[in-house]
């Protein structure tokens, strides 16, 4: 019997779902600036002066075999998941250089013709208490199914066997505090356009649908969830139904929501000036967001997810602001500062900041980034070589050492 691991690319599925070229009212009570109607390159000459203490990162390539879908700094180690030589695979590393491959049981979705078995791929990583979870799934033809694995401390990886409706979709974002795991899923129960549901799970309960969910009267897209300072923050887009207009043509706008428990969500006003949002992440002091204000790159920081302060970001050539969305950027806190990654022409563009208020453009890495994590002054970037003629066969991992 041959086995085929199908890599589920949520980013690819979202391309048609997350465009916000036709802006709508971005909050129930306040009219914000709409999205730009045309995309433009960021001028390299419009550089804002930056403080001299923005950290530098020195990069080196890591010898690694496998295609990584996600990576996390899990306590004192890096953990990566993806596709190895035998299908779904997990790896661990103490330093980001030397990796140990772990056995992972397959999640089978049955067979197709010629005895080929369809198996799920591991994806989004998140820890709740003593267990690390990975949520991925299968995308085959028009079928999309979710799958999950758990790795409890001191035990081996296990497939999660559940009949919950949570697994009828695939996870697009997840975060956890000390009490609960919160995740957003994309399913196609409402048709080809797809619908998003946000869920909450605790060890004492099953998956519970939260108030942040699409309905017949509104379409909610959730592509980022973060937890910090007693608050969950979710980000994506919002669209209200318009009489006589098909669902996929409802005018959409950027949106952010907050929740103290992951169950009850409140839509909040967007940061002042935000016209593009491509990353939201937790930091030691709260949250950081990366995107654009009009035709300029911008970043924001917040303690509570409701009130945001805007920072300055260096311009960089090769980045089309009109193409920025929550699938194209990453932000990570490495302890003594922050680093942001954005997909641009020919690779991934990198900025660093000491505190999130001023961002220094550093370089362009030759990688199309899929996952990032930071641990002990080391920043790990996984993805595919951007210069490869056949990127499907060119996985790449880079390790950065943070310095002054």
N, C-alpha and C positions, 0 to 999 in steps of 0.2 A: 504493500500500500504506500503510495506517495502522499506526503503531507505538504500542504502549501500554506504558509503563513501570510495572511493578507494584512498589510500595513494600512491602518485606518488613518487617513489624512484629514483631520477635521478642518485644517486651514483651507484645503482645497474645496471642501463642501461649503465653506462659509463665504467664498468669494462673491457669489451672487446674492448672499443674504445680508451682507453687512455694509454695502455701499450706502453712503449717506449724501448722495449728490443732490437730493431734493430735501432741503431742511424743513423740519417741522418745529413747533414750539418746544424748546428743550426743557422746560420745566412747567409745572402746572400754574405757577404764579408769575414767572418772570420771562420775558422775551430775551433770548440771547442772540448773539451774532450768528448768522447762518454759516453753513459750510461754503468754502470757495467753490465757484462754479467751474473753475479751470485750474489745473495743476500746473505748478511751475517749479523749476529747479531752484534750490537755495543758492544764492550767490556766495562764492567763497570770499568776496571782498567785504561782506557785511558782518565782519567779526566783531563781537562785543568783547571788550577787555575782560580778562579773567584774573582772579587772584592767583598768585604764584604757588599756592599750596595744593592745587588740584593734583591728586595722586597720579603717578605714572604706572603703567603696567608693561612688563617685558614678557613677550609671548614665545612659546616654543611648541613644536608639534609633538603629540603623544602617540607612541606606537600602540595602536588599538585596532582590534578586528571585531567588527560588528557595526550595526546601524542603530544609533541611539535615538529614541523617541522622547525621553525625558531623563533628567538628572537632578538630584537633590543633595544638599548638604544635610546629612542625617546624623546628628550628634557629632561623633568624632571621625566621620568617614563620608566619602562620596558614595552614592548609590546611583547606578544608571540602569535603565531598562530599555529593551528594544528587540531587535532581531539579530540572532547569532547564527552560527552554522547549523544549529539544530532547531531553529524556530524561536519562539519566545524565550528571552534570555535576560538575566539580571547579572550585574557586575558590582563589585565593591572595591574601593581603593582608599587607603589612608592618606595618600599624598597626591593623588591625581595622576601619577606616573605609572605605577605598577597596579595592575587590575587582576582580580580574582573572579572567575566566572562561576556562577551559582546555578544549580539545577532548578528549573522552573517547570511545573507540570503544564501540559498543553490544555487549552480550552477548545474542545472540538465543537464545530457547528455542523457536523455531518459530512457526507460524501457527495461528490458530484460524479459525473460520468468518468469512466476509466479508473474508478477506485481512488480518485484523488480526495484526500480529506482536507476540509477547510478548517483552519485553526485561527484563533484570535491573536491579536498583537497587543503587547503590554503598552501602557501609555502613562497618563498623568499620575505623578507620585505625590502622596500626602501622608503625613504621620498623625495618628491620634493615639495618645498615651503610649502603650508598649507595642504598638503595631504600625507597620508601614504598609500602605495600600497602593496598588497600581490599578488604574482604570483605563482600559483600552477597548478593543472590540474587533469587529469584522465589518468590512465594507465590500460587498460583492454584488455586482450588477446594481439593482435598485434596492437591495436589502442592506440595512444598517442595524447591527445588533451590538449591545454593550457586553463587556466582560470585565471581571475583576479578579485580582489576586491579593492575598494578604501574607505578610511576613511578620509574625510575632517574634519578639526577642527570644532567642534561644531555640527557635524552631525553624522548620524549613518553609519555603514558599508553598502556598496552597491556593488552589482555585476556589473562588467564592461561589458556592452553590446556592443560588437564590432565585425565587420566582417573583420577586418584587418588580413592579412596573418601572422602577428606576433603570433596570437593565434593558428596557426596550429602546433606549436611546444611548448615545455615546457621550461621554463626559467632555465638556469644553473648558471647564475651569473648576478648581476645587481649593479649599482651604480648611483649616481646622484650628480650634482653640483647645483648651483643656477638657471641654465637655462634649463637643460635637464636631462632626465632619459635615461640611456644607459643599454641595456640588451642583453645577448646572449641567443639564443634558440637552442634547438635540435629538429629536425624533421626528418621524414623518407621519404621525398619526393624523395630522390635519392636512395632509396632502404633500405634494412635491416641494412646496415652499419650505416646509420644516417648521417646527415649533420648539420653543425652549421652556424647560421647567427647572426650577431650582428646588433642591431637596436637602433635608437635614437628617442625619443619622447619629445615633448614640449606641453604645454597647447594650443599653437596656431597651432600645426600641428598634423597630424596623424603619425603613426609609419613609419619611413623612414629607409630603408636598408642602412647600411654603407658599407665602402670598405672592412671591415673585414668579409669575407664570404667564405664558401667553394664553389668550382666550379668543373667542370669536370676535371680540370688540377691540382688542388691542394686541399688537405683536411686540414681544419683548425678546431681545437678543442679549444674552449674557456670555461674554467671552473672557472676563477676568473676575476673579474673586480673591480678596486678600483679607487677612485678619491682623489687627494690631491695636493695642491700647483699648481693649474691651469693645471693639467695634469690627464688624464685617463690612467691607466695601465691595460692591459689585459694579461692573461697568459694561456698557454695550450700547445698544440703541433702543429707541422706543418709537412706536407708530400707533396712532389711534385710527380706528376704522373710519372710512369716508364712504357715505352712501353712494352706491353706483360705481364704486371703484374696486377693482380686484385687489385682493390682499397684498400681492407683491408690489402693487403700485401705491400703497399707502405712503404718504410722506414720512420719512424717518429722520430722527435727530439723535445726536449723542445723548447718552443718559448715564447717570450714576445713582446708586441706591446705597443706603446704609441700614444696618440692623444690629441690635445688641446681642441677639441670640441666634441669628440665622433663620428664624421662622417668620418674624414680622418685619417687612421691609418698607422703607420710606424713600421715595424719590427725592433727591436733593438738588439744589441749584448747582449748575456746572461752575467750575472755577472761572473767574472773570477772564474773558478774552479767549477761552478755549474754543478752537474750531476743528481741531483734529486731536484724537486721543489714540495712542498706540501702545501704551503700557501703564499698568497700575500695579504697584508692588508694596509689600509691607517693609518697613524699615525699623531700626531701633527706636526712632522717635515718633513713629506713626506710619505715614504713607508717602509715597512719591509717585508722581504721574509724569509721563513724557508724551509730547505731541507737538502741536503748533497753534500759534495765535495769528490768524490771518496768513500772511506769506512768510512768516518767520517761525523757526523752531522755538519751542518754549517748554518749560518744565514747571511743576508745581509740587509743593510739599504741604502736608496737613497732619495735625495731631489726631483729629477725630473723624476725618473723612467728610466733614461738612463744610469746614472753613479752610480755604486753600490760599497759599501765598505763592505768587509767580516768581520764577527764577529766570536767569538769562542763560541762553544756550548758544555756543559758537555755531556759526554756519558751516556747512560742509558741501563740497561739490558732489554731484552724483546722487542726490537724494531728492526724489519727487514728493513734495508735500502732499499732493493729491492722491498718492498711493499709500499713505500712512494709515494703518488701521491696527486693531488689536492682535493681528496675526504677524505683524512685521517688526515688532520691537520687543525688547526685554530690558528690565531694570533689576539690578541686584545690589544688595547691601553687603559689603565685604568687611564690615566692622569699623574701619577707619575712613569710610567714605562710600560713595556710590559709583556704579558704572552702568552706562546705558548702551544698548546695542540697537541699531536700526538697519534694516535691509536697504541696500542701495545698489547702484550700478556696479557690478564687478565684485560684490562681496558684502561684508557687514561693516558698518561705520561704528566707531567707538568713541564715547565721551566719558570723562570722569569728573567727579565733583566731591569736594570735601564735606559739604553739608546739604547739597541739593539746591542751593541758591544760585550757584554759578557753575556752569558746565563747560569744560575745556575739551574741544575736539582733539582726538589723539591720532587716529589712524584708520585705515581700511584693512580689514582682515580678509584673506582669500577664502571665505567660508560663507555658506548660506546657513544661518544659525537656526537650530531647532530647539535647543535647550541650553540654559546656563545655570550655574550654581557657584557659590563662594564659600570657602572654608579656610580658616587660619591664614588669611592673607593670600590665598590662592584663588584664582577665578578660572573655572572650567567652562569651555564652550564646546558644544557638540553640534555637528551638522554634516554638511556635504561640501566638498571642494567646489567653489564657485567657478573655477576656471576649467573644470573637467568637461570634456566633450560628452561624457556619459555620466551625469551626476548620480544616477541610480547605482553605480558601482564604485562610487568614490566617497565613502564616509570619511569624515575628518574630525579629529579632536585636538583642541588647542588648550594649553595651560598657561595662565598668566600669573606672574609674580608681582605683587603690588609693592611699589616703592614710592619714595617722595618725589 
